[in-house]
Amino acid sequence: MNIRFGPAGIPLSCKGRTLKDGIEDIHALQLDAMEVQLLRPQREIPEDLDLIRELGEELDVKLSVHSPYYMDLLGDEHYVERSLENVLWSAEICRALSADILVMQVGMYHEYSKEDALEEAIRNVRWLRDKIRKKGIDVELGIETSGRQKVFGSVDEVLAINKRVQRTIPVLNLPNIHSREGGALREAQDFEDLFTKVNDQIKTGRFYCHFSGVEHTDGDKIRATPIKKGDLRFDPMAEMMLEHDDWEFRLISESPLLEHDAVYMKLILDRILQRKIQKEERLKAKETAK
C-alpha cells in the first residue's frame, strides 16, 4: 500500500519560512508529501529550486505544486490570458522541482451554461497541456473539484476533462465534494462509491486528494476547519483506503491546523489498520481452534 501524507504549504510550526525549512520539518514529522503553494504569480524562477528538488528526493518528500488560487478560465479575455500565463509559469516551477502534479482550478461559470462551460474549460486545459508538452515539462495537470455551486468543478465535470484531455488527473478535494453535494461523504461506503466511480474513469488506482474538516451550507463550502470539527470525518475514508491494497493515495492537508492534521490523519489510518489486523488475527485463531 502506497499512502503519502503532507501539508499544503510550509508547516505552521516551521521556524523558518523557506521551502527548504518546510521540507526538513515535514520529514521530521514523518510525513512524506508537500504541495508547494504559489500564492502570488511571478515571472522569474527562483535560483535555489534545484537544491529544493534534491532535498525532497533525499528525504523522500514527494513534491507537487498548486498554481495561484485566483483562476478564471471562463471569464473575459484579459483574466483568461492572465490565468493561462500563471499556469505556464507554475509549470516551470514544477520542472525545476521535478514536481509530478500541477494542481489548478477552472473558476466561476460566469455567463456560461454548464455544458458550454465544460467545452470552454476543455479547450483551455487542452491548450495548456499542449504548451506544457512543447516546453518538455513532464507534469500532469490536476483539475481540482470545487466547493461552490457557482464555481466549475463538480466530480462529473472534472472527470469529463480527464476523459477528453490526456495528461490530466482529477484532484479530489474531499471537503469541497462533501460541501457541494450537501454533506454526502459520511460513511465508508460513500467514499467507496466516490473512489470507485473515479477509478472507473482514470483506471490507474492512483488518487491525489485534499482533506480537512469543513463548514458548509446549501451545497456551498463556507470554510475549512480542523478535522475534529465539522461533519466530514477521516475515519470512514481511512477504512475505505485499507480495503484497497493496490490503490495509491496522496493526501494533502488543507486544514487550518495543516501539518498537525496531516499527522492526525496518519495516526487515524495506523490505528484503524492495527484494529483490522487484530480482528483478522482473532478470526484466524478461531478457525485454527476448530
N, C-alpha and C positions, 0 to 999 in steps of 0.2 A: 504494500500500500504506500503510495507516494502522496503525502499531505504536507503542505507548507503553510506556515502562518507568519504574518508580519503586519506592520502598520502602514497606513497611508501617510508617508512623510517621516520626518525625523522624530524619534521618540520624544515625548513631552519631558521625560526625566533626563534627557541628554544634556549634559552641562555645556558642551559645545554645540554650535548650531550649523555645522557643516555636514555634508553628505558622508564624509569620512567618519566623523564622530558618530553619526547616526548608524552607519553600518556596523561599527565596532560595538555600539550599545545593543543593537539588535542581536548580534552574535552572542554577546554576554548574557542576554536574556534567554538564550537557547531558542531563538526564533530564526527563521531562515528565508524570509522574503521581505521585500520593501518595494512599495510603489512610490517612486520619486514624483513629487508634486511640482509641476511647473505653473506656479500661480500667476506670474506676470510674464507675458511674452517678451523675448529679447531677440536680437538678430545675431548676436555674437555667441560663439560656442566657448564655454569656459575651458581654459587650458589644462586643468588638472583632472579631466574626466577619465583619461587613461589610467591614472593611479586609482581612481574610484572603481573602475571596472576590475582592475587587478585585485583590489582588496575584496570586492564582492566575490570574485571567483575563489580567492584564497580561503575566505571564511564561509564559503557555500551559502551566501545570501543572494537569492535569485532576485534580480532587478527587473522591474517594469516601470513604465512612465505614464503619468496622466497628463494629457495636454491641458493648456489653460482652460479653466472651467467655463468661461463665457464662450459658448459656441452658438453660431446662428447660421446653419447651412440652409435654412428655409426662409431667411429674411430678405432684405433688399440687397442689391448687388455689392454695395460697399462692405456690409457686415459679412456677407458670404465670402468675399475675397480675403478679408482680414482673417476670418476663421480658417480658411484653407491655408493661408500663409503660416498661421500659428501651428497647424498640424504638421506642415512640412518642416518647420523649424524644430518641432518636438521630435520628429523622426530623425533629424541629425543628432539630437541628444541621445536617442536610442542607439544610433550607430556607434557613438563614442563610448557608451556604457555597455554595449552588447546586450541591451535590454531586448527581450523577446516579444513583448506586447506593448503596444501604444494604445492606451485607453482614451476614448473620445466620446463626446456626446453629440447629438444632432441639433437640438434646440427646439424652440416652440414651433407649433404648426403654423402660426400666423393665419393668413387667409386661405391656406391650402385645405382642401378636403383631406381626409386621412389617406385616401387612395392616391391622390396627386402628391401628397407629402412623401409617401413611400417612394414613388418614382423619382422625385427630385432628390431625395436622400440617397437613393441607389446611384443616381447619376454622379453626385458629388463624391460619394465614397469611392466609386469606381475610378473617378478622375484622380483622387488622392492615391489609391492603390497603384495606379499606373505610374504616376510621378515618382512615388517612393521606389517602385521597382526599377525605374530607369536610373535612379540615383544609386542603385546597387545596395540598398539598405534592406537587410534581412529582418523584417519585423512584421508581425501580424497586427492589423488594426482591430482593436477591441471596441465594439459598439456597445455602449452601456445602456441598460434599461433605465427608464426614468420613473420618478415617483409622483408625477403630477399629470392630471388629465390633459392639460393644455400643452404638454411637452411630448414631443415624439419619443417613442421608446417603450412601447409595450413589448412583452415577450414575443408575441407573434410578429411584430414589426422588426425586431432585432433579428429574429430567425429568418425572416424574409430577405433581409440584407445578406445574411450569411449564405443563404441558398443561392443567391444570384451574383455575389461578388466574392471571388476567391481571395484567399489570404485575409479574411476577416474572421473574427470569432465573437460570440456573444459574451459580454461581461454581465454576469448575473448579480446585479445589486439587489440583494435579498430584501433589505428594508424598503427599497423602492418598489419592488414587486409586491411585497406584503401590503404596502400602503395603497398602491394603485388598484389592487384587486380586493380592497376592503377588508384586509386582515386575513388573507387566505392561507397563510402558512402557519399552521398551529400544531399539526401532528406529523409524525414521521412519514405517514402516507402522503401528506400534502407535498412534502419535499421530494418523496419518491416519484410522485406523478410529474412534478415540475422537471426534475433532472432526467427522468426517462424521456419525456417529451423533447427536451433539448438534445439529448444524445441520439434520439431517433433522427434528428436533423444533422448534427455535426459528425456523428459516427466515430468519434475519437475517444470518448470516455475521459476527456481532459477538460476540466472546468476551472474558470477564473471567476472568483466571487468577491463581493464586498459584503461585510456584515457589521451590524451594530444593533442596538435597540432602536426603537423608533416611536414617535408620536405621530398619529395620522387621523384624518377625519374626512369622510365623504369621498374616499378614493384619492386623497392627496396627502403626501408627506408634509408634516409640519416641521419636524426637526429630528436629527439623530440624537439618541440618548445612550447612556451606558447600557450594556446588555442586560443587566439585572433590572432595568426599568423598561416600561413599555410591554407590549404583548407579543413581541417576536422573541422566542426563546431559542437558544442554540442547542439545547439537549436533543430535540427531535431531529435537527439537522445532523448532529453527530451520530445518532442512531442509524439514520439513513446511510451516511457515509460508510459506516462499518459493515454494512451489508454488501458493499461493492469493492472487494479487494483489488479488482482490475481497473478501477477508476482512479484518476489523479485529480487532486484538488489543490488550488492555491487560494487561501482565504486571507483577504486584506481587511484589517480592522479600520473602519472609519468612525468608530465610536469617539465621543469626547474624551474618553479615557485611553484611546489609541493603543499604545503598546500593552497597557495593563489588561485591556480586554482581549488583545491577541494572545497573551499568556493565559488568560482565563479560558478562552476557547480551547486552547491546547490541553489545559487541565481537565476540562469537561470531557473532551474526547478520550483522554487517557483513563479517566475514572469509569466511563461507560465501557471502554474496551476491557478493563480489568473485571468489571462486573459480568461482561459477556463471557470472558474466559473462565471465570469461576463457575458460571452456570453450566457451561459445556463440560467442565471437569466433573461437576456433580452428576450430570446426566450420564457421563461415561462411567463413573463409579457405580451408578445404579445398574447399568447394563452389565458391567463386569460381575456384579454381585448376584445376578440372576442365575 
